[in-house]
């Protein structure tokens, strides 16, 4: 299945769909094992977080006291904890599914057990390190203009403020350029056993000379995945959030008679609990089953464009 020649857009979609069809069961098992527990923790964290908000909403008087601060801090703490755990599980599942996809593309198909065993190794720690390094680096780049704007306000400098405003667009463009250039660090680590810095260099080299094409294909495929997942998940969101929408419209109808009913507000907030967290987790699993596969197909296409498959050396799991 290795592409010995560069693929057209039609070829990329054909390989992607075939890869989904041949790996979906293995990928579902891998994602259920790696992402499933994280999804449950996320749902529990969302439940506990909105419990804090309900406690705040249940108090009367509107005073900004210590209990109010504790409720707000508790909500954000639980929410942040849930997001971090879900993100960690998603990254782990992405590594496992990337290994499955790369092995399939290399005609060296592995079982879900082998993919799981290969994931729970040093390469997963490398991918975590790569994500952290990329997140911090991009965050610092994007933060530069905002720091200048804050400094401009403090110094009452119009020139510095204008410079910060212009840099906002420049740094956002730079961040997008780097995100695309580093889009293949996970396959580099998961399949080629690269170190973190080496993975950045490897992805940069693969994308060089094909940035616009890579950007367009990644954007198109990510939009397709997002649209498909949203179609799949919308009915579940409607079921889970039925009480929220019912209470919302009841509250709108009661606004003409004065202040909204506090009980309706509490019912709306209580809708964002365990069920809402589970549905979000299911959406993450549905997306992670297919999303890393289009990156994998494009990764092999870029390698083919460099003539790498004319050589004998290939990655091993």
C-alpha positions in Angstrom: 0.0 0.0 0.0 3.0 2.3 0.1 2.6 5.2 -2.4 5.6 4.9 -4.7 4.6 8.1 -6.4 3.0 11.4 -5.2 -0.8 11.3 -4.9 -3.4 13.6 -6.4 -6.1 15.0 -4.2 -8.4 12.2 -5.4 -5.8 9.6 -4.5 -5.4 11.1 -1.0 -9.2 10.9 -0.4 -9.3 7.4 -1.8 -6.4 6.2 0.5 -7.9 8.0 3.5 -11.3 6.3 3.1 -9.7 2.9 2.5 -7.6 3.5 5.6 -10.6 4.3 7.7 -12.4 1.2 6.4 -9.5 -1.1 7.1 -8.6 0.2 10.6 -11.8 1.5 12.2 -12.3 -1.4 14.5 -8.7 -1.5 15.8 -8.7 2.3 16.1 -12.0 2.2 18.1 -10.5 -0.4 20.5 -7.3 1.6 20.9 -9.2 4.9 21.4 -11.6 3.2 23.9 -8.7 2.0 26.0 -6.6 5.1 25.9 -9.3 7.8 25.6 -12.2 6.1 27.3 -11.0 6.5 31.0 -10.0 10.1 30.3 -13.5 10.7 28.9 -15.1 9.4 32.1 -12.8 11.6 34.2 -13.7 14.5 32.0 -17.5 13.9 32.4 -17.1 13.6 36.2 -15.0 16.9 36.2 -17.7 18.7 34.2 -20.4 17.4 36.7 -18.4 18.6 39.7 -17.6 21.9 38.1 -21.2 22.8 37.3 -22.1 21.6 40.8 -19.9 24.4 42.1 -21.8 26.9 39.8 -25.2 25.5 41.1 -24.1 26.0 44.6 -23.3 29.6 43.7 -26.6 30.1 41.9 -28.5 28.6 44.9 -27.2 31.3 47.3 -29.1 34.5 47.6 -28.0 38.0 48.3 -25.5 38.3 45.4 -22.6 39.2 47.7 -19.1 38.5 46.3 -17.9 36.7 49.4 -15.4 33.9 50.1 -17.9 31.2 49.2 -18.6 32.8 45.9 -14.9 33.0 45.1 -14.6 29.4 46.1 -17.4 28.3 43.8 -16.0 30.2 40.8 -12.5 28.9 41.5 -13.8 25.3 42.0 -15.7 25.5 38.7 -12.6 26.6 36.7 -10.4 24.1 38.5 -12.6 21.1 37.7 -13.1 22.3 34.1 -9.4 22.8 33.6 -8.6 19.4 35.1 -11.1 17.7 32.9 -9.8 19.4 29.8 -6.2 18.4 30.6 -7.1 14.8 31.2 -9.2 14.6 28.0 -6.4 16.2 26.0 -3.9 13.7 27.4 -6.1 10.8 26.4 -6.7 12.3 23.0 -3.0 12.6 22.4 -2.4 9.0 23.5 -5.1 7.8 21.2 -3.7 9.9 18.3 -0.3 8.2 18.7 -1.9 4.7 18.7 -4.1 5.4 15.7 -1.1 7.0 13.9 0.9 3.8 14.4 -2.1 1.7 13.1 -2.4 3.9 10.1 1.3 4.0 9.3 1.6 0.3 9.6 -1.3 -0.2 7.2 0.2 2.3 4.7 3.5 0.4 4.9 1.8 -3.0 4.3 2.9 -4.1 7.8 -0.5 -4.1 9.5 -0.3 -4.4 13.3 -3.0 -5.6 15.7 -4.6 -3.3 18.2 -2.6 -5.0 20.9 0.7 -4.2 19.1 -0.4 -0.6 18.4 -1.3 -0.2 22.1 2.0 -1.7 23.3 3.9 0.5 20.9 2.0 3.6 22.1 2.6 2.9 25.8 6.3 3.5 25.4 8.9 6.3 25.4 7.4 7.6 22.1 4.3 8.7 24.0 6.4 10.7 26.4 8.1 12.3 23.4 4.8 13.2 21.8 3.7 14.8 25.1 6.9 16.8 25.2 6.5 17.8 21.6 3.0 19.1 22.2 4.0 21.0 25.3 7.0 22.6 23.5 4.9 23.5 20.5 2.1 24.9 22.7 4.5 27.0 24.8 6.4 28.3 21.7 3.2 29.2 19.8 1.8 30.8 22.9 4.8 33.0 23.4 4.8 34.1 19.8 1.1 35.0 19.9 1.5 36.8 23.3 4.2 39.2 22.0 1.8 41.8 20.4 -0.6 41.7 23.4 2.4 42.4 25.7 3.3 45.3 23.5 -0.3 46.6 23.7 -0.3 46.3 27.5 3.0 48.2 27.6 1.6 50.8 25.2 -1.4 51.4 27.5 0.9 51.6 30.6 3.3 54.0 28.8 0.5 55.8 26.9 2.4 55.3 23.7 0.4 55.4 20.5 3.3 54.2 18.4 3.8 51.1 20.6 0.1 50.4 20.5 0.1 50.6 16.7 3.1 48.3 16.5 1.3 45.8 18.8 -1.8 45.9 16.6 0.2 45.2 13.4 2.1 42.4 15.1 -1.2 40.6 16.0 -1.8 39.8 12.4 1.9 38.9 11.8 2.2 36.6 14.8 -1.1 34.8 13.9 0.1 34.2 10.4 3.4 33.0 11.8 1.6 30.7 14.2 -0.5 29.2 11.4 2.7 28.7 9.3 4.4 26.9 12.1 1.4 24.7 12.9 1.2 23.5 9.3 5.0 23.1 9.1 5.0 20.9 12.3 1.8 19.0 11.4 3.8 15.7 11.0 5.8 15.6 14.2 3.5 12.8 15.6 4.1 10.4 12.7 7.8 11.3 12.9 7.9 10.2 16.5 5.4 7.4 16.4 6.6 5.7 13.3 10.2 6.9 12.7 11.2 7.0 16.4 12.5 10.6 16.1 13.4 12.6 19.1 11.4 15.7 19.8 13.7 18.3 18.1 14.4 15.8 15.3 10.6 15.4 14.8 10.2 19.2 14.4 13.0 19.2 11.8 11.6 16.2 10.0 8.1 17.7 9.7 9.6 21.0 8.6 11.6 19.2 5.9 8.6 17.3 4.6 6.4 20.3 4.3 9.1 22.6 2.8 8.1 23.5 -0.7 4.6 22.1 -0.3 3.3 24.4 2.4 0.2 25.9 0.6 -0.8 22.5 -0.7 -0.4 20.9 2.7 -2.3 23.8 4.4 -5.2 23.5 1.9 -5.5 19.7 2.2 -5.3 19.7 6.0 -7.9 22.4 6.2 -10.3 20.7 3.8 -10.0 17.3 5.5 -10.4 18.8 9.0 -13.5 20.6 7.9 -14.9 17.4 6.5 -14.2 15.5 9.8 -15.7 18.3 11.9 -18.8 18.5 9.8 -19.3 14.7 9.8 -18.8 14.5 13.6 -21.2 17.4 14.2 -23.9 15.6 12.1 -23.3 12.5 14.2 -23.3 14.2 17.5 -26.1 16.9 17.1 -29.0 14.4 18.0 -27.1 13.3 21.1 -26.5 16.9 22.2 -30.2 17.7 21.7 -31.2 14.7 23.9 -28.7 15.5 26.6 -29.5 19.2 26.6 -33.3 18.9 26.3 -33.9 20.3 29.8 -31.6 23.2 29.0 -33.5 24.2 25.8 -36.9 23.7 27.5 -35.9 25.8 30.5 -34.3 28.4 28.2 -37.5 28.9 26.2 -39.6 28.9 29.4 -37.3 31.6 30.8 -37.6 33.7 27.7 -41.4 33.5 27.9 -41.3 34.6 31.6 -39.1 37.7 31.0 -42.1 39.8 30.2 -43.5 39.4 33.7 -40.3 40.4 35.5 -37.1 38.7 36.5 -36.3 35.2 35.2 -37.2 32.3 37.5 -34.1 31.3 39.5 -35.2 27.7 39.4 -35.2 27.7 35.6 -31.7 29.0 35.7 -30.6 26.2 38.0 -32.3 23.7 35.7 -30.4 25.0 32.7 -27.1 24.8 34.6 -27.8 21.3 35.8 -28.1 20.2 32.2 -24.3 20.7 31.8 -23.4 17.7 33.9 -22.2 14.1 33.4 -24.2 13.5 30.3 -22.9 16.6 28.6 -19.4 15.6 29.4 -19.9 12.1 28.1 -21.3 13.4 24.8 -18.3 15.7 24.4 -16.1 12.7 25.1 -17.9 10.6 22.5 -17.4 13.4 20.0 -13.6 13.4 20.8 -13.5 9.6 20.2 -15.4 9.9 16.9 -13.0 12.5 15.7 -9.8 10.9 16.9 -10.7 7.6 15.1 -10.4 9.3 11.7 -8.6 12.6 12.0 -5.0 11.2 12.5 -5.5 9.0 9.4 -5.6 11.9 6.9 -2.4 13.3 8.5 -0.9 9.8 8.0 -1.9 9.6 4.4 -0.6 13.1 3.7 2.6 12.3 5.6 3.2 9.3 3.2 2.4 11.5 0.2 5.0 14.1 1.3 7.6 11.3 1.8 6.8 10.0 -1.7 7.3 13.5 -3.1 10.8 13.4 -1.7 11.5 10.1 -3.4 11.9 8.3 -0.1 10.1 5.1 -1.2 12.7 4.6 -3.9 15.0 3.6 -1.1 15.0 0.4 1.0 14.9 2.0 4.4 11.5 2.4 6.1 10.2 3.0 9.6 9.6 0.1 11.9 7.3 -0.2 14.9 
